[in-house]
Amino acid sequence: MNDTTILIDSSIQHQRSLQRANRGVDDLLESGASILQSLREQRDRLTGTRNRLSGIFGSLRLSNTTMKYIEKRLKEDKYILYGGMAVTILVIIIVMIYFS
């Protein structure tokens, strides 16, 4: 009878060990599924961020082109301003000489 008890105890221990291993594998599978879900969410977030950045860079490119036109216009306006000031001073000098 003692031999039977030892065999049953060994089988029970073996069964418990298999149950623990099964729970461990289930936990690993659950953890892996959670990690995969997290990676999918991160991919979606990064895709959205990339699309927004692409839009921002597109508008910045347009803004850079616009800024170049504005800078070119500012240079042209500066030349017109200085030319107008020079002509005005020249006219003032000619009027002062003519009336003196």
C-alpha positions in Angstrom: 0.0 0.0 0.0 2.9 2.3 0.7 4.1 1.8 -2.9 0.8 2.9 -4.3 0.8 6.1 -2.2 4.3 7.0 -3.5 3.2 6.5 -7.1 0.1 8.6 -6.6 2.0 11.4 -4.8 4.5 11.4 -7.7 1.7 11.6 -10.3 0.1 14.4 -8.3 3.3 16.3 -8.2 3.9 15.7 -11.9 0.3 16.9 -12.6 0.8 20.1 -10.5 4.1 20.8 -12.2 2.4 20.4 -15.7 -0.4 22.8 -14.5 2.1 25.4 -13.4 4.0 25.0 -16.7 0.7 25.4 -18.6 -0.2 28.5 -16.6 3.3 29.9 -17.3 2.9 29.3 -21.0 -0.5 30.9 -20.9 1.0 33.9 -19.1 3.7 34.1 -21.8 1.2 33.9 -24.6 -0.9 36.6 -22.9 2.1 38.8 -22.4 3.2 38.3 -26.1 -0.3 39.2 -27.3 -0.3 42.3 -25.1 3.2 43.3 -26.5 1.9 42.8 -30.1 -1.1 44.9 -29.5 1.1 47.6 -28.0 3.4 47.5 -31.0 0.3 47.8 -33.4 -0.9 50.8 -31.5 2.6 52.4 -31.6 2.8 51.7 -35.4 -0.6 53.4 -35.9 0.5 56.3 -33.8 3.8 56.6 -35.7 2.0 56.4 -39.0 -0.3 59.2 -38.0 2.7 61.3 -36.7 4.5 60.7 -40.0 1.5 61.8 -42.0 1.2 65.0 -39.9 4.9 65.7 -40.2 4.7 65.2 -43.9 1.9 67.8 -44.0 3.9 70.2 -41.9 6.9 69.8 -44.1 4.8 70.3 -47.1 3.5 73.6 -45.7 7.0 74.6 -44.6 8.2 74.1 -48.1 5.5 76.3 -49.3 6.3 78.8 -46.5 10.0 78.7 -47.5 9.1 79.5 -51.1 6.9 82.3 -49.9 9.6 83.6 -47.6 12.0 83.7 -50.5 9.6 85.7 -52.5 9.1 88.1 -49.6 12.8 88.5 -49.1 13.3 89.2 -52.8 10.5 91.7 -52.6 12.0 93.4 -49.5 15.3 93.8 -51.4 13.6 95.3 -54.4 11.5 97.6 -52.1 14.8 98.7 -50.3 16.3 99.7 -53.7 13.2 101.6 -54.6 13.2 103.4 -51.2 16.8 104.4 -51.4 16.4 105.5 -55.0 13.4 107.6 -54.1 15.2 109.1 -51.2 18.2 110.0 -53.4 15.9 111.5 -56.1 14.0 113.5 -53.4 17.3 114.9 -51.9 18.5 115.7 -55.4 15.3 117.6 -56.2 15.5 119.5 -52.8 19.1 120.5 -53.6 18.2 121.7 -57.1 15.3 123.7 -55.7 17.5 125.3 -53.0 20.1 126.2 -55.6 17.5 127.6 -58.0 15.8 129.7 -55.4 19.0 131.0 -53.7 
